[in-house]
Amino acid sequence: MNAQLLIIDPQNDFVEPTGALAVAGAIGDMDRLTTLIDRAGEKFDEIHVTLDSHHTLDVAHPLYWRDAAGKHPAPFTLISAQDVMAGVWTTTVPGFFRRTLDYLKTLEARGRYRHIIWPEHCLIGTPGHNVYEPLMNALCRWELSQIGVVDYVTKGSNIFTEHFSVIRAEVPDPADPSTQVNTVLMNCLEKCDLLIVAGEAGSHCVANTLFDIKNQFNDPASIRKIVLLTDAISPVTGAMDFTFLQEKMIREMTAAGMQLSTTAELFA
């Protein structure tokens, strides 16, 4: 049996309490996942780790936007296409205006998320971009014991589109293959018999990744091989509580055939 572990964005900015976009409960999630890898690492044929990878200038960061007075939006500000057309917000770089307005219209037509401004997070090269250290150490131990290679997959470096899911950006850029369907990863996931999923945050990057995997599987029955570790994901809460999005994902994915387990139950 080919079993693969997919860990979504286990990075300091999401996991550590001082992280730029700290997810409540994430340390416990990743500590439990660390224990699982050390306990049952030989069961995993492959491990994939996604890395949210952003620039300071990003469509979902404050610097990208300004109001009429030149002030940047605060984190967790919602920006709609109507806001932009009404002049409430515009792009800090004037040349980005038309492209960004088209982006918002497309995003809204797809109906998955409203556009939200996040605190600057997972900036490439910063400590916040790094994998949570206890988990990183466990991944290194897995490589040594299994004589294997962890597959690190980056996403989010295109500044013009949000990129929650590792499978594709919210609005793929036709000129940028990194925003389009990650066929290399999907082909790998297609061949497994068991796909175990964990990571942060359950309301956004985990949820969108699972929805996209479901939509990309050639055989709809393949959804039954997905096992979500419910004690190794948590939603974004705090200034805005997105618990309902994680709950919605679990309802819809389990109705389609996804299985649920915990780090303690798996391979027990």
Secondary structure, 3 states (H helix, E strand, C coil): CCEEEEEECCEHHHHCCCCCCCCCCHHHHHHHHHHHHHHHHHHCCEEEEEEECECCCCCCCHHHEECCCCCCCCCCCECCHHHHHCCCCEECCHHHHHHHHHHHHHHHHHCCCCCECCCCCCECCCHHHCECHHHHHHHHHHHHHHCCCCEEEEECCCCCCCCCCCCCCCCCCCCCHHHCCCHHHHHHHHCCCEEEEEEECCCCHHHHHHHHHHHHCCCHHHHHHEEEEEEEEECCCCCCCCHHHHHHHHHHHHHCCCEEECCCCCCC
